[in-house]
Amino acid sequence: MVNAATRASEPRWSYGLAVAAALAVALLAQLASPGPLPAKAMGQRVNYISSCTNITRPGYYELSSNISPNISSYSGNCIAVLADGVTLNGMGHAVSFGSVYIGASNVTVENLTVLDGDWTDFEVNGSHDVVKDVTTLDQVWGIYVNGNYNVVEDATANGSHLGIVVIGNDNELLHVTVSDDNTGVFIAGNNDTVAYARAVANWIGIGVQAGDGLTAYYDAIVNSTVLDNKQGVGLSGSVGSVVEGSYLLGNSVGLLLYSSSGDLIYNNLFDNTVNVQLFDNNSWAYWNVSPRPGINVVGGKVVGGNAWLFPNGTGPSLSCSPMAQDPYVCSEPYSLGGNNTDYLPLVYPKGVPLPNTTVTSVPSEPPQSDQSLVTTNVATESQSASSSPSQTVTVTITRTVTANSTATVIRTSVTTVGDAEAYGVPAALVLAVVAALAVVALLARRRRGAQG
């Protein structure tokens, strides 16, 4: 036992050290804990959910078990979040035969599986909402987002007619996976971002669509893997969007341009039956930026245009002669038809195995080449009078490639002429792809009208 005399003889600062040490241990324990702190640790009440319900008050909620609706009284939604400021943690449980609906703002729903919902498994009609670690299976619409400034992260949509649909502006899809869907990801809006996505074995991997009252300006598809789809990426009516740092591999058509203009498509690896399909005479894009130091999509030390391969082991990036002053860039431009030319195609490094267009061979996260603010000019080249006139273009790319990625393209003194060329893909396939995108847009517009 420590008596009063002993305590009196101890230096006062020893107690301060003890308190500081205790606080440090508590802080380290908090920092080391995975994910957000439980609601109880934050002083919030935990509201447990064990059956279908409407959430009408802000707070923290947890599913205590798998749930499904009473079929005799089923009205479509099993869980409807109708209050702002709600966090719903599914705790790994599933909602079966009923949908999850968010009709509020500043809501987070996470760690949940939704099966066989009513038309749509998971629907968001709000702003500044977060959907994280959510899986949907076998439904017409997997995840449907209608609003602005929402985030869908680490979500999976499998076996749906439409995997993830986004209608609105400034939304972000991060680390999402879509497979075995008719359309994996569909976007109709402005400044929407798809980053670190995996679109595998769909009819359309990622589609950006304007028309029928919907616009598609300055959207971005970055650092994503698009593999073994009928069509990898489709840009229809897109203006000033960016496709960058991605793998488009093993698709029947890697990228389709339809009624699109001024998109920036650079630092991607193309290895598809047909790499680029130009569907009309008016579509054009920029296919490179001015060369700058950085690790490109195939591991070279210069970022410029794209790497071009074909599944038979050939391609311009394999056969081209490197620039004398820059061995990472081809010395000759690569024409894609019409007014579409990659002036700085990338050299595929010697000794590096060719990509095997299977799921297991594709990295889960392609290298991120533009992680900071970059201002660059598209490389220009004078062309003969019989071809398109020379172009003077200024492109400003603002890229953070985080949860707030943006892409802005400013065009000045741009003149384009010439006919687009189609490349050996059956017209029926291209028409089917375009028709599919149009149907999605029409369904989305009708859905918005019904909800309004």
N, C-alpha and C positions, 0 to 999 in steps of 0.2 A: 504494500500500500504506500502511495506517495502522500506524505504529510504536507501540512501547510508550509512548513519551513522549507522543505525540498522544493515545492512549487515556487516559493518566493525567490529561491536562489537561481531558478532557471531564467535565462535571458528572455526578454519580452519578444524579441524577433523570432524565437523558435516557434511561437504560436502562429505568427504570421506565415512562416514557411510551411507549417503544417496545413493551414487553411489554403494557401496557394497551391500546394501539392494536391490537395483533395479536389480543388476546382479544376486543376489541369487534367487529372485523371477523368473527371466527369466530362470535360470538354472532349478529350480524346475518344472516350467511349461513344459520345454522340457523333463525332465526325466519322468514326469507324463503322457506325451502324449503316447497313445497306438501305438505300432508298430513303424516302421521307419518314420522319418519326411517326409512330402510331398516334392516332388522335388522342388517346388517353395521356400520352406523354406530353402532348401539347396543351393539356388542360381542357380538351374538348370532350363532349359526351359522344359515345359511340351509339348510333342508332342501328340496331340489327334488323335485317330484312329476311324473312323466311317465307314470304309469299308475294305474289304480284301486288304492286301498290303504286300509287301516285305520290311523289315526293314534293311537298308543297312548302317546306321550310328549309332555309339554309342550314348547313351542318355537315357532319361526317357520318357516312352510312357504310355498313358492311353487309354483304350477303353471308348468312350463316349456313347456307346449304344450297344445293341445286334447287331451282324452282321452275315451275311451269304453271300456266293458267288453268283455271277451272273451265273446261271446254263449254259447259252449259252457260257460263256468264262471260265468255271471252269477248273482248271488244277490240282486239288488235294489238294493243301495247300491254306487255306484262309489267314493265317498269317505265314510268313516265316521270322525268325530272322536270318540274314546272317552276322551280324556284332558282333564283340566282345564288351563286356562292355555295354550291353543293359539291362535295367530293363523295363519289360512290366507288368503293373498293369491292370488286367481285370476289376477292380472296381465292381466285382460281376456280370458282364455281361456274355453273352453266345456267343459262336461261333457255329453256326449250319450248318450242311451239308458241312463242310469243316474242314480240319485238321490244327493243330498248329504244326509248325516245327521249331526246333532249330538246326541250322547248324553252330554254333559258340561256343566260350568259354567265361566263366565268364558272363553268361547270367542268369538273374532271371526272371521267369514268375510266377505270383501269382494271386490269387483271381479271378479265371476264371472257367467257365464250358464249356466243349466241347461236342457237341452232333452230332452223326451220321456223323463222319468224313469219309474220303476216306481210307478204310482199317484200318488205325490207327487214333485214335482221337488226340493223342499227341505224338510227336516223338522228341527225343533228340539224336543228333549226334554231341557230343562235349565233352568237359571236364570242370570240375569246374563249372558246371551249377547247378542252383537251381530251382526246381519246387515245388511251395508251394501253398496250398489251391486250388488245381485244382481238379475238378470232371469230370470224363468221364463216359458216359452212352451208353450202347447198341452198341458195336462195336466189330470187330474181335480182334483188339488189343486196349486196353484202353490207357496205357502209355507204350511206348517202349523207353528204354534207351540203347544206344549203345555207350559206351565210358567209361572213367575212372574218378574217383573223383567227381562224380555227387551226388546230394542230392535230394531226393523226400520226401517231408515232408507234413503231414496233407493232403494227397491226397486220393481220393476215386475213385475206379473203380468198377462199377456195371454192371452186365448183359453182359459181354464181353466173347468172347472165351478165351482170355488171358487178365487178368486184368492188371497186371504190369509185364513187362518183362525187365530184366536187363542182358545185355551182356557186360561184361567188369570187371575191377578190381577196388577195393577200393571205390565202390559206397555205398550209405546209403539210406535205406528206413526207415523213422521215422514217427511213428504215422499214418501209412497208413491203410486204410480200404478197403477190397476187399470182395465182396459178390455176390452170384448168377452168378459166373463165372465158366467156365470149369476149368481153372487153375487160382487161385487167384493171387499168386506171383510166378514167375519163375525166377530163378537165374542161370546163367552159367558164372562163373568168379571166381576170387580169392580175398580173403579178403573183400568180400561184407558183409554188415551188414543189417539185418532186426531187428528193435527194436520197441517195443510198437505197434506192428501191430495187427490188428483184421481181421482174415480170417474166414468168416462165410458162411455156406451153399453153398460151392463150391464143384465141383467134387474133385479137389485137392486144399487144402488150400495153402500150401507153398511148392514149389518144388525146390530142388537144384540138378542140372543135369550136368554131365560131359559126354563127348563122342562126336563123329563126329567133332573132331577138337576143342571142347570146354572143359575147365577144371573147376574144382570146388574144390579149395584148401583153407582151413582155412576160410571158410565163417562162419557167426554167425547168429543165430536166438535167440534173447534174449527178455525176458520180454513181450512176446506176447500171445495173446489169439487165439486159433485155435479151432473152435467150429462147430459141426454139418456138417462136410464135409464127403464125401465118404472116402477120405484119408486126414488126418490132415497135416502131414509133410512127405515129401519124400526126402530121401538122396540117390541119384543114382550116383555112381562114385565119391562120395565125399571123400576127404582125410583131416583129421585133422580139421574138422569143429566143431562148438560148438552149442548145443541147450541147453539153460539155462534159468531158472527163468520163464518158460512159463506154461500156462494152455492148455492142450490138452484134450478136453472134448466132449463127445457125438459124436465122429467120428466113422465110421465103422471100420477104422484102424487108430489108433493114430499116429504111426510112422512106415514108411517102410524103411528098409535098403536093398539096392541092389548094389552089387559090390562096397561097401564102406568100408573104413578101417581107424581105428585110430581116429574116431570122439569122441568127449567128450559130453555126454548127461547126465546132472545132474541138480538137484534142480528144477525138473518139476513135475507138477501134471498130472498124467495119469488117465483118467476115460473114457474108450471107450469100445466098443464091443470087439475089439481086440486091446490091447495096443501097442504091437510091432509085426510087421511082418518081419521075416527074409526070404528074397526071395531066397537067394542062399547060397551055402556052404562056401563062402569066406568072407562074411560081418561080421565085428566085430567092437565093439566100447567100450569105457570106459564109465561106467554108474555111477561113483561116484568120488568124490575127497576125500582126507583125511579129517576127521571131523575137523571143525573149528567153533568157535563162530560166530553167525550171525543169523538173522531171515530167516528161510527157507520158501519155497513156501507155506507151510500149517501153518505157524505161529509158528513153533517150534524154539528153540534157538540154533540149530546146523545145519550147512550146510554140507551135505554129499552126499547122493544119491538122488533118486526120491521117490515121493509118488505114490503108486500103488493101484488103486481102480477099481471096475467094476460097471457098471450101476445098477446091481441088489442089490447094497448096501453091497457087500463083497469086499475082496481084501487083499493082504498081509499086507498093511499098517494099516488095521483095526484088523487083527487077530494075528499079530506077537507079540512076547514078547519083551518088550524093554530091552536094555542093562542095566545091573545093575548099571553101572557107568555113563550111558548116556541115560536117559529116552526118548530122542527124536529120537533115532535110533534103528531099529530092531536088535535083537541079532542074527538073522539068515540071510544069504545072500539070494537074490532072483534070481534064474536062469531064463534067458530069452531064453535059448537054445543055443547049440553050444558053442562058446567061448564068450558068452555075459552074464555077471553076474553083478548085482548091489550088491556090498558087504556091502553097508550101506543104505538100504532102509529106508525111513523116516517113523516114527510113525505118524499116523493121530491122532491129539489131541482129547481126549475124551471130549464130550460135545459140540464139534463144528459141526454144521449141515453139512451134506454131500453136495457136490456141486450139484446144480440142473442144468442140462445141457441145459439151455435155455439162450437166449441172455441177458435177463434182469438180470439174476442172476450172470453173470460173471463180475468181476471188469474190468473197462476200462483200468486200468494200474496195472498189477501184481506187487507185491513187488520187488524192485530192490535189489538183494542181493550182487552183486559184483560191487561196485562203485569205487573201487580203485585198484591199482596195487597189484596183488596177485600172489605169487609163491607157488605152492602146489604139493604134490605127490598124485597120485592115490593110494588109499588103496589097498594093495596086500594081498593075502592069499594063503598059500601053499595048493595044491590040490593033491589028490591021483594019483598014477602012471597010473591008468586006465582012468583018466580024463586029462584035459589039464595041462601041466606043469605050475609051478608057474611063475608069471610074475614080472619083475622088471621094472617099468615104471616111467619115470620122465615127468611130464606134467607142462609146464609153461604157465600160463594164464595171458595175459596182457589185462586188461579190464578197460576201462573208462566208457563205456555205456553212451556216449554222442554222439555228432555229429561226433566223430572220433573214434568209437569203433573199436578195433582190437582184434584178437584172434590168438595166435601162439601156436602150439602144437609141442613139441620136444619129440620124442620117442627114448628111448635107451634100448637095451637088451630086446627086445620084441620077445617072441616066442608064436605062437598061432597054435593050431591044433584043430580038432574036426569038426563035421558036424553041420551046422545050422539047426534049426527046424522051420517048419512052424506051424502056429497056426490057425486052424479052420476057415480061410477065404476062400471063394470060389476062386479057381485058376483063374477063368475068371476075377474076380474083380482085382486081383493083376496084371494079365497080361494086363488088360485094363489100369491100372494106369501107369505101366511101359511103355506101348506103347504110352500113351498120353504124357509122359515126352519126349520120343524119338522123337515124331512128333514135339513137341515144339522146341527141339534142332535143328532138321532138318530145320524147317521153319526159325529159327533164322539164321542158317548158310547160307541158300539160300538168305535171306534178306540182310545179310552183303555182299554176293557176288554180288547181284544186285546193291547195292549201291556203291561197289568198282569199 
